[in-house]
Amino acid sequence: MKRVAMIVIWFGPLPRWFSLYLESCRWNPTIDFFVICDAPAPDDVPPNVRFIRYSFRDYLAFVAARLGIPVQWQDPFKLCDIKPMIGYLHEDLIRGYDFWGYGDSDVIYGDIRRFMGEEELRHDVISTHEHIVSGHFALLRNSERINRVFRRIRHWRYLVTTPVHKGFDERIFSMLFVEQKRKQHAIHRLLIPWIGGALLREQYSTSLAGLPWIDGSGNFPAMWFWQSGKLTADNAGDREFLYVHFTHWASARWTGTSKAVWHDVDPLVQVTGKRPEAFSISARGFRDLSATVN
């Protein structure tokens, strides 16, 4: 079995649902997770999760020294731009792993290995969207070539140095692997060679306009169900999913609304016990289903 490490970077208070995020990590014991943050580790951290603490200032200094560029960001969201560089930045963490991945914390995982088996791991880069290398979950082969492939993007130093978020982890990084993405930006066809070697397979994780649901419609699930490491949706029968990315409820950044759906939901998490057997995820937040499965 190929060894896989997922690295998540988060600065600021841990999200209200973070204990459930960790529980979904626990049910993926053959995947190791590294959480780089400035918050103390919570109680009952799964054995396959390791917290690595930095202050925001110290982490920026580390990034600047490793990349050899000035870094003076104020917004932690800018850290999304360095996701494709994580393998280079943290070579010490991923030593001995076959693949490393980057992702977000506004997700709940299902059974990762069900979707990331030997067939998928023949590729150098695996994405969970079919049109782009996804910023909320991507796996990359742990090789010198792939860990440094971000350097093939012209002006990468400027794109990372500027304090404005540039979408380097998705839109720009994808130009190395997605031929169609390069065709949409004619100037880049002359500047960036097509690397190839990527598997872009839609996993239907994200409910946002412009991304179709499994039937091609925009009828996204109203409720997701997590039970003992398995993730399903209310309009997909017994079909399992790799993860749910609930940015459309947790944040207004991509929805065009004035505030997030969950902004006024209090308490957001109504799940009892440190290790719940089952819970639902919806616009109402997280609700305990453990009693209904016993």
Beta strands, then each sheet from edge to edge (+ up, - down):
strand 1: 4-10
strand 2: 31-37
strand 3: 49-53
strand 4: 99-103
strand 5: 107-109
strand 6: 125-127
strand 7: 137-141
strand 8: 198-200
strand 9: 223-227
strand 10: 230-233
strand 11: 243-245
strand 12: 269-270
strand 13: 278-282
strand 14: 285-288
sheet 1: 3+ 2+ 1+ 4+ 7- 6+ 8+
sheet 2: 5+ 11-
sheet 3: 10+ 9- 13+ 14- 12-
end
